[in-house]
């Protein structure tokens, strides 16, 4: 488009009838008129429909963004003096929607993944030493989500995110009066590409399975961590999302987006054996 609209680029037309230019200069029929004013009008409007909403699972678009082109009628001085039709790529510097997509990423706000509270916390007031804890999140944060919609230079632009992996940052600080090993690490839960093998219920994602009564301290497998002793443990969920830039039906993959939830701290205590023999 630069070749038509540059500050030194001149267009010409031969007047069919008497008239005046856009800056009110008169001309006569048959006269060759020069102008630096190029007029672009979109000959075929691009679709402005919006794609799937937050609950959608599959994006069905027109095609890759790199293949998108827009058709403009190019005229000289006014729209009455047609020059030619011009196809403009979506990557044209003036029309490129990808900077808008990057702005949307920088301001993206997803539902924060709240930490699921194991039922043992309600009974004992905290997690229990050497009893495995199930690491999960509230189910409303594990779903496709959509950014706000932007309308930029004829494009309908937004981001569509889909969760693809889940892990937990776990930091355990032992009670100094009852020393035990510290723990600071990552507990993998839903591996990349394995989301379809996990299910959710009204309380958590993934659904809490039947756990062993006791386990060795530390990571015991996917989504499972066992406290080594009394103290406090702080847990954060980390969701990796696939991000798709949606532009008036055309799509382009963007870098994955990691969304870290708020920290939740649980007290860890011990169960005391009670002799019930009489």
Secondary structure as GFF3:
##gff-version 3
##sequence-region A 1 278
A	DSSP	alpha_helix	2	5	.	.	.	ID=ss1
A	DSSP	beta_strand	11	14	.	.	.	ID=ss2
A	DSSP	beta_strand	19	20	.	.	.	ID=ss3
A	DSSP	beta_strand	26	27	.	.	.	ID=ss4
A	DSSP	beta_strand	32	35	.	.	.	ID=ss5
A	DSSP	beta_strand	38	44	.	.	.	ID=ss6
A	DSSP	beta_strand	63	64	.	.	.	ID=ss7
A	DSSP	three_ten_helix	65	67	.	.	.	ID=ss8
A	DSSP	beta_strand	69	76	.	.	.	ID=ss9
A	DSSP	beta_strand	82	89	.	.	.	ID=ss10
A	DSSP	alpha_helix	98	106	.	.	.	ID=ss11
A	DSSP	alpha_helix	119	124	.	.	.	ID=ss12
A	DSSP	beta_strand	127	128	.	.	.	ID=ss13
A	DSSP	beta_strand	132	134	.	.	.	ID=ss14
A	DSSP	three_ten_helix	139	141	.	.	.	ID=ss15
A	DSSP	beta_strand	145	146	.	.	.	ID=ss16
A	DSSP	beta_strand	150	152	.	.	.	ID=ss17
A	DSSP	beta_strand	155	174	.	.	.	ID=ss18
A	DSSP	three_ten_helix	176	178	.	.	.	ID=ss19
A	DSSP	beta_strand	183	190	.	.	.	ID=ss20
A	DSSP	three_ten_helix	195	197	.	.	.	ID=ss21
A	DSSP	beta_strand	218	221	.	.	.	ID=ss22
A	DSSP	beta_strand	224	226	.	.	.	ID=ss23
A	DSSP	beta_strand	231	247	.	.	.	ID=ss24
A	DSSP	beta_strand	250	260	.	.	.	ID=ss25
A	DSSP	beta_strand	264	269	.	.	.	ID=ss26
###
